[in-house]
Amino acid sequence: MSQESSLFIYSFVARGTMILAEYTELITAGNFPAIASQYLQNLPSNYSNNRQFITYNYDHHTFNFLVEDGYTYCVVSKESLVGNNNNKQLSIAFLERVKADFKKRYDTAAPTAIAKSLNKEFGPVMKEHMQYITDEHVKEIEKLLKVKAQVSEVKSIMLENIEEVVDRGVKLDVIVDKTQDLHFQAQVYRERGTQLQRKLWFQNMKIKLVVLGVLLLLALVIWVSVCQGFNCTN
């Protein structure tokens, strides 16, 4: 497990204040094992028999302790790599795995084990659990990045569709405006056509009346000429 990829840099299992097994990332541990040991010495005594999860923050690292049945399981993690919420979840997941594995292996031997006596056997086991949680975290990050990429792609497509709809909306507005203009012009033409028809009808009637008047007048003249006056007899 490389320095860059490791989420955890130090872990131990203790009975009371006695560390029975520990694992250290030598490149990155620094003085964190000593600080973790100091925190262990100062844990409240009422935590020893009750299940508790305690976290301390120091120098951009978190010191996470799971206390249960007189045993304390500790892991130091890099806060900057995972953030507060993920840090707590990953640390709890790691400590639960270590606790279950430790109790399974040393349920009868742990009560009488002396300080650091289980390092050789259980140290590599803690390293494996560190690697497992780290790998799972990387997988989750990859899934998250994939989901984010898919969301970004969908968002981009939606924005493009919205822009197209907006463009179409503008074009539709133009078409609607033109249609309304044409409708208005057609209405004007219809009104003018109706007025023209009425005008032509009146003019036609005038002509017909004039012609009728002329014919009547002509008939009257013929009548008078033939009858030599209005007293026409057979």
C-alpha positions in Angstrom: 0.0 0.0 0.0 1.6 3.2 -1.1 1.9 6.4 0.9 -0.3 8.3 -1.6 -3.1 5.6 -1.7 -3.3 4.9 2.0 -6.2 6.4 3.9 -5.0 5.0 7.3 -1.5 5.4 8.7 -1.6 3.7 12.1 -3.8 1.2 14.0 -3.7 -0.7 17.3 -5.8 -3.0 19.5 -5.5 -2.5 23.2 -6.8 -4.2 26.4 -7.4 -1.4 28.8 -4.4 0.9 28.2 -2.0 -1.9 27.1 -1.5 -2.1 23.3 -1.5 -5.8 22.2 -1.0 -5.3 18.5 -0.3 -2.4 16.2 0.5 -1.7 12.6 2.2 1.4 11.3 2.8 2.8 7.9 6.4 3.6 8.6 6.7 6.3 5.9 3.8 8.3 7.0 3.3 7.5 10.7 5.5 10.2 12.2 4.7 10.7 15.9 1.1 9.7 15.5 1.6 6.4 17.3 2.8 8.2 20.4 -0.1 10.7 20.2 -2.6 7.9 19.8 -1.1 6.2 22.8 -1.5 9.4 24.8 -5.2 9.6 23.8 -5.6 6.0 24.9 -4.2 6.7 28.3 -6.6 9.6 28.7 -9.8 8.0 27.5 -12.6 8.3 30.1 -12.7 5.3 32.4 -16.5 4.8 31.9 -15.8 4.0 28.2 -14.1 0.7 29.1 -17.2 -1.4 29.5 -19.7 0.4 27.2 -19.5 0.5 23.4 -18.4 4.0 22.4 -16.9 5.6 19.3 -14.6 8.5 20.0 -12.8 10.8 17.6 -10.1 13.3 18.1 -8.7 15.7 15.5 -5.0 16.7 15.3 -2.9 18.1 12.6 -5.4 17.3 9.8 -5.7 13.7 11.0 -8.4 12.0 13.0 -7.7 9.6 15.8 -10.7 7.2 15.9 -11.3 4.9 18.9 -13.9 2.1 19.2 -14.2 1.0 22.8 -16.1 -2.2 23.6 -15.9 -4.8 26.4 -12.7 -3.5 27.8 -10.8 -3.4 24.5 -10.0 -0.4 22.4 -9.5 -0.4 18.6 -7.8 2.6 17.1 -7.1 3.9 13.7 -5.4 7.2 12.6 -6.7 8.5 9.2 -5.9 11.3 6.9 -8.7 13.8 7.2 -7.8 15.7 4.0 -8.2 12.7 1.8 -11.8 11.8 2.6 -13.5 14.6 4.4 -15.2 14.5 7.8 -18.3 12.4 7.0 -16.5 9.9 4.8 -13.6 9.8 7.3 -16.0 8.7 10.1 -17.8 6.1 8.0 -14.6 4.6 6.7 -12.9 4.6 10.1 -15.9 2.9 11.7 -16.0 0.3 8.9 -12.3 -0.4 9.4 -12.5 -0.7 13.2 -15.6 -3.0 13.0 -13.6 -5.3 10.7 -10.6 -5.3 13.0 -12.7 -5.9 16.1 -14.6 -8.8 14.5 -11.3 -10.4 13.2 -9.5 -9.8 16.5 -12.3 -11.4 18.7 -12.5 -14.3 16.3 -8.8 -15.0 16.5 -8.0 -14.1 20.1 -11.1 -14.5 22.1 -9.4 -16.8 24.5 -5.8 -15.5 24.2 -6.4 -11.8 24.4 -7.3 -11.6 28.1 -3.8 -12.8 29.1 -1.7 -11.4 26.2 1.1 -9.1 27.1 2.0 -5.8 25.4 2.8 -6.0 21.7 2.8 -9.8 21.8 0.3 -10.0 18.9 2.1 -7.6 16.6 3.7 -10.3 14.4 0.4 -12.1 13.8 -2.2 -9.4 13.8 -0.2 -6.5 12.5 -0.3 -7.8 8.9 -4.1 -8.5 9.4 -4.7 -4.8 10.2 -2.7 -3.9 7.1 -4.9 -6.1 5.0 -8.0 -4.4 6.5 -6.5 -1.0 5.7 -6.0 -2.0 2.1 -9.4 -3.5 1.8 -11.2 -0.3 3.1 -8.9 1.9 0.9 -9.7 -0.1 -2.2 -13.4 -0.1 -1.5 -13.2 3.7 -1.0 -11.4 4.1 -4.3 -14.1 2.0 -6.0 -16.8 4.2 -4.4 -14.9 7.3 -5.5 -14.8 5.9 -9.1 -18.5 5.1 -9.0 -19.2 8.6 -7.7 -17.1 10.2 -10.4 -18.8 8.1 -13.0 -22.3 9.1 -11.7 -21.2 12.8 -11.6 -20.0 12.5 -15.2 -23.3 10.9 -16.3 -25.2 13.7 -14.4 -23.1 16.3 -16.2 -23.7 14.7 -19.5 -27.5 14.5 -18.9 -27.4 18.1 -17.7 -25.6 19.2 -20.8 -28.1 17.4 -23.1 -31.0 19.0 -21.2 -29.4 22.4 -21.6 -29.0 21.9 -25.3 -32.6 20.7 -25.6 -33.8 23.8 -23.6 -31.8 26.0 -25.9 -33.3 24.4 -28.9 -36.8 24.7 -27.4 -36.1 28.4 -26.7 -34.9 28.9 -30.3 -37.9 27.2 -31.6 -40.0 29.3 -29.3 -38.5 32.4 -30.8 -39.1 31.2 -34.3 -42.7 30.2 -33.4 -43.2 33.7 -32.0 -42.0 35.1 -35.3 -44.3 32.8 -37.3 -47.2 33.6 -35.0 -46.6 37.3 -35.5 -46.4 36.9 -39.2 -49.6 34.8 -39.2 -51.4 37.5 -37.2 -50.1 40.2 -39.7 -51.4 38.1 -42.6 -54.7 37.6 -40.8 -55.0 41.3 -40.2 -54.1 42.1 -43.8 -56.6 39.5 -45.1 -59.3 41.0 -42.9 -58.5 44.5 -44.3 -58.7 43.1 -47.9 -62.0 41.5 -47.1 -63.4 44.7 -45.7 -62.1 46.7 -48.7 -63.5 44.0 -51.1 -66.8 44.2 -49.4 -66.8 48.0 -49.7 -65.8 47.8 -53.3 -68.6 45.3 -54.0 -71.1 47.6 -52.4 -69.8 50.5 -54.4 -70.0 48.6 -57.7 -73.5 47.3 -56.8 -74.7 50.9 -56.2 -73.0 52.1 -59.4 -74.6 49.2 -61.2 -78.0 50.0 -59.8 -77.6 53.6 -60.8 -76.8 52.6 -64.3 -79.8 50.3 -64.4 -82.1 53.0 -63.0 -80.8 55.5 -65.6 -81.3 53.0 -68.4 -84.7 52.2 -67.1 -85.6 55.9 -66.9 -84.3 56.5 -70.4 -86.4 53.6 -71.7 -89.5 54.8 -69.9 -88.9 58.3 -71.3 -88.4 56.9 -74.8 -91.6 54.9 -74.5 -93.4 57.9 -73.3 -92.2 60.0 -76.3 -93.2 57.2 -78.7 -96.6 57.0 -77.1 -97.2 60.7 -77.3 -96.0 60.8 -81.0 -98.2 57.9 -82.0 -101.3 59.0 -80.1 -100.7 62.7 -80.8 -101.2 63.5 -77.2 -102.3 61.6 -74.2 -105.8 60.9 -75.6 -105.0 57.9 -77.6 -108.0 56.1 -79.3 -108.2 53.1 -81.4 
